[in-house]
């Protein structure tokens, strides 16, 4: 099969290569998925799991990409809940070969059925952003109806979904980002928008929950906006500053079959929009990694 692989960490983006790889083995409780569309995170070439397995052993050449949408091609021993030929989407394990390939082996529990009327490009764009937004707001932030949430990067992959989920939950939503993203954030459901380049973040007042995707100075300044009992949730880096009488949580998204299915249901109902950006064939995945972030998530169309 064809796959994008990396072998030399020092090579950076130039080390992304289209190569021939063996067809993957379906271990116990795995499925092999024929990948139709795949998503990636530009920074994953810096992730330890891209280069080593869970025991710290070198596993190169490795296949990057961890979001996928496709069709079940094979079931491993003991696998239940999915069938050959079924449309699925979800997350590949961080420390195994990923989704930038024609076929990949994935734990069945990391996949959910993809409705027939949801496009594979949407299925590939949803897992990390959708699960991150949900877990940040509700599992960690404990956001409730009537509360106020500040969502940084409100027009980005995670932020755009978080805005919609928070609004649907009955929260007041303040979005942030660059001026050019104001219209998108407001259209998705943000009540107000702060241009971080020209407007004062501190003028938003106190909020119950902050969802940070930027880290750095914005993360540290956000701590002072959390009211007593509130939560600062960040996915970029652990925060140095902490809210007074509040909580700070840094987390990495976890696969969740049930929640993936719930997100797909919202997409199908028209209650959740997934912003899909540029689309590239598998052979052009290296160029996609190096492209600037535009409107929506870049997707690799494999089949």
LOKE-310612 format. One record per residue (C-alpha): y, z, x; residue in one letter. Coordinates in steps of 0.25 Angstrom, whole numbers, padded with zeros to 4 digits, always signed. Layout:
YZXA
...
end
This chain:
+0000+0000+0000X
+0015-0001+0004X
+0023+0011+0006X
+0036+0016+0013X
+0032+0025+0025X
+0039+0033+0035X
+0034+0038+0049X
+0045+0041+0058X
+0055+0052+0053X
+0065+0048+0064X
+0066+0034+0058X
+0073+0038+0045X
+0074+0027+0035X
+0070+0016+0045X
+0056+0023+0045X
+0054+0019+0031X
+0043+0008+0031X
+0035+0000+0021X
+0021+0001+0026X
+0007-0001+0021X
+0000+0013+0018X
-0014+0016+0013X
-0016+0018-0002X
-0014+0033-0005X
-0025+0043-0007X
-0026+0050-0020X
-0029+0065-0017X
-0034+0075-0027X
-0024+0076-0038X
-0016+0064-0033X
-0013+0051-0040X
-0010+0038-0032X
+0002+0031-0039X
+0006+0017-0038X
+0021+0018-0035X
+0030+0010-0044X
+0043+0016-0040X
+0047+0027-0030X
+0058+0036-0027X
+0062+0043-0014X
+0072+0053-0008X
+0081+0047+0004X
+0080+0060+0011X
+0065+0061+0011X
+0063+0056+0025X
+0068+0069+0029X
+0058+0077+0021X
+0047+0084+0029X
+0037+0079+0019X
+0040+0064+0022X
+0034+0067+0036X
+0024+0078+0035X
+0013+0083+0025X
+0013+0097+0020X
+0007+0102+0032X
+0018+0097+0041X
+0009+0085+0047X
+0015+0072+0049X
+0011+0062+0038X
+0018+0049+0042X
+0019+0038+0039X
+0023+0044+0025X
+0028+0038+0012X
+0041+0043+0007X
+0046+0044-0007X
+0042+0054-0017X
+0045+0049-0031X
+0036+0039-0038X
+0033+0032-0051X
+0021+0023-0053X
+0007+0022-0058X
-0005+0031-0055X
-0015+0022-0047X
-0026+0032-0043X
-0030+0047-0046X
-0034+0057-0036X
-0046+0066-0038X
-0043+0076-0049X
-0030+0070-0053X
-0027+0073-0068X
-0015+0070-0077X
-0013+0055-0073X
-0020+0042-0074X
-0022+0029-0066X
-0011+0019-0071X
-0002+0030-0076X
+0013+0029-0073X
+0018+0041-0066X
+0030+0046-0058X
+0033+0058-0049X
+0033+0064-0035X
+0025+0062-0023X
+0023+0074-0014X
+0033+0076-0003X
+0023+0077+0008X
+0014+0065+0004X
+0016+0050+0004X
+0027+0047-0006X
+0031+0036-0016X
+0036+0024-0008X
+0023+0017-0008X
+0015+0009-0017X
+0005+0020-0020X
+0006+0035-0017X
-0003+0047-0020X
+0004+0058-0028X
-0001+0072-0034X
-0003+0069-0048X
+0005+0082-0052X
+0017+0076-0046X
+0017+0064-0056X
+0020+0062-0070X
+0018+0051-0080X
+0029+0041-0081X
+0032+0035-0095X
+0030+0021-0096X
+0044+0018-0100X
+0050+0025-0088X
+0052+0015-0076X
+0045+0018-0063X
+0059+0018-0056X
+0063+0030-0065X
+0050+0037-0063X
+0052+0036-0047X
+0067+0041-0048X
+0064+0053-0057X
+0054+0063-0050X
+0063+0069-0039X
+0076+0069-0046X
+0071+0073-0060X
+0062+0084-0055X
+0073+0089-0045X
+0083+0089-0056X
+0074+0097-0066X
+0069+0107-0056X
+0083+0110-0051X
+0089+0112-0064X
+0079+0119-0072X
+0068+0124-0063X
+0078+0130-0053X
+0091+0129-0059X
+0087+0135-0073X
+0097+0126-0080X
+0099+0129-0094X
+0106+0123-0106X
+0121+0127-0106X
+0122+0130-0091X
+0130+0121-0081X
+0123+0114-0069X
+0130+0107-0058X
+0122+0095-0053X
+0126+0089-0039X
+0123+0074-0038X
+0123+0072-0053X
+0121+0057-0052X
+0110+0058-0041X
+0095+0058-0043X
+0093+0072-0045X
+0107+0075-0051X
+0107+0064-0061X
+0094+0069-0068X
+0099+0084-0066X
+0111+0080-0074X
+0103+0075-0086X
+0093+0086-0086X
+0104+0097-0086X
+0112+0090-0097X
+0099+0089-0105X
+0096+0104-0103X
+0110+0107-0109X
+0117+0110-0096X
+0131+0107-0092X
+0131+0097-0080X
+0141+0096-0069X
+0137+0084-0060X
+0142+0081-0046X
+0142+0070-0036X
+0151+0058-0032X
+0162+0053-0041X
+0154+0040-0043X
+0143+0048-0049X
+0151+0054-0060X
+0148+0044-0071X
+0133+0045-0068X
+0133+0060-0069X
+0141+0061-0081X
+0133+0050-0088X
+0120+0058-0085X
+0126+0070-0092X
+0134+0078-0082X
+0145+0085-0090X
+0155+0084-0078X
+0154+0078-0064X
+0160+0083-0050X
+0164+0073-0039X
+0160+0081-0027X
+0169+0072-0018X
+0182+0074-0026X
+0180+0086-0036X
+0178+0101-0033X
+0164+0106-0035X
+0168+0120-0037X
+0176+0116-0050X
+0164+0115-0058X
+0163+0130-0060X
+0151+0138-0061X
+0137+0132-0065X
+0123+0137-0068X
+0115+0127-0059X
+0119+0118-0048X
+0109+0107-0044X
+0113+0102-0030X
+0107+0090-0023X
+0118+0089-0012X
+0116+0101-0003X
+0127+0104+0007X
+0141+0108+0003X
+0139+0105-0011X
+0127+0114-0012X
+0134+0125-0006X
+0147+0124-0015X
+0138+0123-0027X
+0133+0137-0025X
+0146+0143-0029X
+0146+0136-0042X
+0133+0143-0047X
+0136+0154-0057X
+0129+0167-0057X
+0114+0165-0060X
+0115+0150-0058X
+0107+0141-0048X
+0110+0132-0037X
+0099+0122-0035X
+0099+0112-0024X
+0089+0102-0019X
+0096+0098-0006X
+0095+0110+0003X
+0095+0125+0001X
+0109+0131-0002X
+0116+0140+0008X
+0126+0145-0003X
+0120+0152-0015X
+0126+0154-0029X
+0132+0168-0031X
+0122+0175-0041X
+0114+0162-0042X
+0102+0155-0036X
+0100+0143-0026X
+0088+0135-0027X
+0084+0124-0017X
+0071+0116-0021X
+0063+0104-0019X
+0058+0096-0031X
+0044+0098-0036X
+0035+0088-0043X
+0033+0092-0058X
+0024+0083-0067X
+0029+0089-0079X
+0043+0088-0076X
+0042+0074-0072X
+0036+0070-0085X
+0048+0078-0092X
+0058+0070-0084X
+0051+0057-0087X
+0051+0060-0102X
+0066+0062-0101X
+0068+0049-0094X
+0059+0042-0105X
+0068+0049-0116X
+0080+0044-0110X
+0085+0058-0107X
+0085+0057-0092X
+0090+0045-0084X
+0085+0043-0070X
+0095+0035-0061X
+0087+0025-0053X
+0095+0017-0042X
+0091+0006-0033X
+0076+0001-0033X
+0069-0004-0020X
+0056-0010-0017X
+0046-0002-0009X
+0049-0010+0004X
+0064-0007+0002X
+0062+0008+0002X
+0068+0011+0016X
+0081+0004+0011X
+0081+0013-0002X
+0080+0025+0007X
+0092+0021+0015X
+0100+0016+0003X
+0112+0025-0002X
+0110+0033-0015X
+0116+0025-0026X
+0115+0027-0041X
+0101+0032-0045X
+0088+0034-0037X
+0083+0023-0028X
+0069+0019-0031X
+0058+0011-0024X
+0051+0002-0033X
+0036+0001-0028X
+0029-0007-0039X
end
